[in-house]
Amino acid sequence: MSKKYDVVVIGAGPGGYVAAIKAGQLGLKVACVDKAELGGICLNWGCIPTKAFLKSAEVYRAMTHAEDYGLKVDGSVSADLGAIIDRSRGVSGTMTKGIAFLFQKNNVDHIKATANIVASNLIEATDAEGNVQTIETANVIVATGASAAALPFAPIDGKNIISYRQALSLRDQPKKLLVIGAGAIGTEFGYFFNAIGSEVHIVEMADQLLPVEDAATAKVLKTQFKKQGIKTYLSTKTKSVEVIADGKIKVVLENAKGKETEIEVDRVLSAVGMKANSAGFGLEENGIELDARGNILVNEFQQTSSANIYAIGDVAGKQMLAHKASAEGEVAVKHIAGKKPHGVDYGQIPGCTYCQPQVASVGLTEKVAKAEGYGLKIGSFPFSASGKAHGVGAPEGLVKLIFNEETDELLGAHIVGYDATEMIAELCLALKLEATSEELAHTVHAHPTLSEAVMECAMDANKEAIHI
């Protein structure tokens, strides 16, 4: 006999597991089907383990610069990549166990299997041994995520040309690494491997690192990467990648003027983006509409072209971010439960990159705001004027705030510097509440803190900053 549910969630990543837990909290009978570990890519091969990696790099850099803090380290300091990986896996394992506990607490049935949508109300789940069970459900939430894309002339072989996944389990540290793509994944791994002693080259077709970020913050990051010894190639395409022998790869780059540069490296990390996991489990066979890139088309409540099949997270396109997936999961479940939720406001989704200095933003960049026709007033405050930033040894970076000149409302916020990814939350709330430069400037911030820079930046938008 088949099992019957109100909701079956396909995928246990940060969209899927949040949706499943929320469904359980709302009293729905729910199952979550995933062939891999709970937590999906984010907890196991993405967000969480990479942050463990980056913390190891940060601590290592601090130890090698201990004298800057009046400290002395006796003996040599070295990085053990294997031990870093082991710590990272331990962190991921802890979080995965936490989700298992939350599933049990909220009456979510976890089915470890591969799902196939037979009909809008029927799922087949096939486990690792080939056993198939049929599941009846009133609603389906597709949360299958995305996978690393690859250049056609540089297919990922897992050994010489690797993705983020292999990078997280690479126990032989490359002496020379070339990273293709300077988005969040490329810059984070580039920073990490450089910090522990690899020679790192990052190539990007756009004219700045982190192409979706504001130009001012990207410029700061480029300067800091140069100081750290990371070589960056902007407005440059990767023309060819040739594996000469295991561990020896020849890469030819071509800049905007047609000049070629040849580099020989030990590894190539492909970080050229992600593609939706939307094929092979019954979507198109059941009339679910996809866009040209393979993303599932949804309405404001995450419904697909079949009213009782929903899609959330990376597979539904837009920003490929864990917190966006979680937010969509809650919208979908509340809609199923008849709670009449508001849809996700994609203009208020923060983006964070966790290299050092960190980069965080929410809302419009200056370039986009101008293109949309806004008259602007802009504040900028450097961390070099922050006492707390000097105290923690990180005076690099800035806060930049963009306001509507007519209404004084905040349109966008951009931070590059130490702990930028923690500081952005205040500005997410400010954007949500349609705060003005006057309101931010007159919100008293504790001293000394890094967040004082937000207050000063808002003051600067009105030419009233105190410390610059």
Secondary structure, DSSP 8 states (H G I E B T S, - for coil): --EEEEEEEE--STTHHHHHHHHHHTT--EEEE-SS-TTHHHHHHSHHHHHHHHHHHHHHHHHHTGGGGT----S-----HHHHHHHHHHHHHHHHHHHHHHHHHTTEEEE-SEEEEEETTEEEEE-TT--EEEEEEEEEEE---EEE--BTTB---SSSEE-HHHHTT--S--SEEEEE--SHHHHHHHHHHHHTT-EEEEE-SSSSSSTTS-HHHHHHHHHHHHHHT-EEE-SEEEEEEEEEETTEEEEEEEETTS-EEEEEESEEEE-S-EEE--SSSSTGGGT--B-TTS-B---TT-B-SSTTEEE-GGGG-S---HHHHHHHHHHHHHHHTT-------GGG--EEE-SSSEEEEEE--HHHHHHTT--EEEEEEEGGG-HHHHHTT----EEEEEEETTT-BEEEEEEEETTHHHHHHHHHHHHHTT-BHHHHHTS---SS-TTHHHHHHHHHHTT--S--
